[in-house]
Amino acid sequence: MNAIDKLTDAYYAKCQWEEFRDRIVNKQLTYGTVVHDYFKIVDEMNRTKEELKQWNMN
């Protein structure tokens, strides 16, 4: 992947996180869905951060 792909992935993860946070604030999610979505988004963000770190090291 090139730098643009990494930045696009990072931006997408950020947008997903913000949407998730807004849904919690608006109480549109049940507890089970919150937990599931939270771990899914955190996993995606962690993978994106690791990919960015690897790209920066090269």
C-alpha positions as CSV (number, residue, x, y, z in Angstrom):
1,M,0.0,0.0,0.0
2,N,1.1,3.5,-0.6
3,A,0.9,6.5,1.7
4,I,-2.4,7.7,0.3
5,D,-4.0,4.3,1.0
6,K,-2.7,4.5,4.6
7,L,-4.0,8.0,5.1
8,T,-7.4,7.0,3.6
9,D,-7.6,4.0,6.0
10,A,-6.7,6.2,9.0
11,Y,-9.3,8.8,8.0
12,Y,-11.9,6.1,7.5
13,A,-11.2,4.7,11.0
14,K,-11.4,8.1,12.5
15,C,-14.8,8.7,10.8
16,Q,-16.1,5.3,12.0
17,W,-15.0,6.2,15.5
18,E,-16.8,9.6,15.4
19,E,-20.0,8.0,14.1
20,F,-19.9,5.3,16.8
21,R,-19.4,8.0,19.5
22,D,-22.3,10.1,18.1
23,R,-24.6,7.0,18.1
24,I,-23.8,6.4,21.8
25,V,-24.5,10.0,22.6
26,N,-27.8,9.8,20.8
27,K,-28.6,6.5,22.5
28,Q,-29.2,4.7,19.2
29,L,-27.3,1.6,20.3
30,T,-28.0,-1.1,22.7
31,Y,-25.3,-2.3,25.2
32,G,-24.5,-5.5,23.2
33,T,-24.2,-3.5,20.0
34,V,-22.0,-0.9,21.7
35,V,-19.6,-3.5,23.0
36,H,-19.4,-5.3,19.6
37,D,-18.9,-2.1,17.6
38,Y,-16.4,-0.7,20.1
39,F,-14.1,-3.7,19.8
40,K,-14.5,-3.9,16.1
41,I,-13.5,-0.2,15.7
42,V,-10.7,-0.3,18.2
43,D,-9.2,-3.4,16.4
44,E,-9.5,-1.5,13.1
45,M,-7.8,1.6,14.5
46,N,-5.0,-0.4,16.1
47,R,-4.3,-2.2,12.8
48,T,-4.3,1.1,11.0
49,K,-1.9,2.6,13.5
50,E,0.5,-0.4,13.2
51,E,0.4,-0.1,9.4
52,L,1.2,3.6,9.6
53,K,4.1,2.9,12.0
54,Q,5.5,0.3,9.7
55,W,5.2,2.6,6.7
56,N,7.0,5.5,8.7
57,M,9.8,3.1,9.6
58,N,10.5,2.3,6.0
